[in-house]
Amino acid sequence: MSKDEDRRDGTAERRITSSLHADGKRRCAWCPADSPLYVDYHDNEWGVPLHDDQRLFEMLCLEGAQAGLSWLTILRKREGYRAAFDDFDAEKMVGYGKRKRGELLLNPGIVRNRLKVDAFISNADAYLKIRELPGGFAGYLWKFTDGKVLRRRPLYLRDIQQSTPRSDAMSKDLKKKGFKFVGSTICYAFMQAVGIVDEHQRRCWAAARPA
């Protein structure tokens, strides 16, 4: 999960286990009970295996956009991103010219960072090339775990990993293929988000969800 700032609030915070919410369910400690948007994301998306090429491309871009920010900021802007980037239609994105890029940098619905906007567009070109390979983009990404979901059940927040040798390998290969904002920490967050890694905390209700 790209929740680097959300879960680095000090030693005490990192020692906590899953937390009990008002609805009677325990959830991962990084999921704030006072944010319905975050709760919905935690319950219905994070750690759920995703195999749709376009949605995987979208999530990889959004994880990169999160760099230096909280994930909640990106969640709140996700619909704005979808509108601004043609629902992450890569074939349209690669055609964005100077005028479109300028419009994006004035769009309050996204993070207006030139490097991140340019990265989305260059990533679209790299994505289209991989999508043409056997297995598509999903097949390419899932090969880093041999097509399997890697499940971990850390008890404490501090035990949720930041990166692994597999995310290192994904990051290195993505960069080689032309992707930007795909460091190992971002790649591991992405792997968690799309269910390549399922790392719900041990007492979280979602940890008991059938595989």
Order of alpha helices (4+ residues) and beta strands (2+ residues): alpha-beta-beta-alpha-alpha-alpha-alpha-alpha-alpha-alpha-beta-alpha-alpha-beta
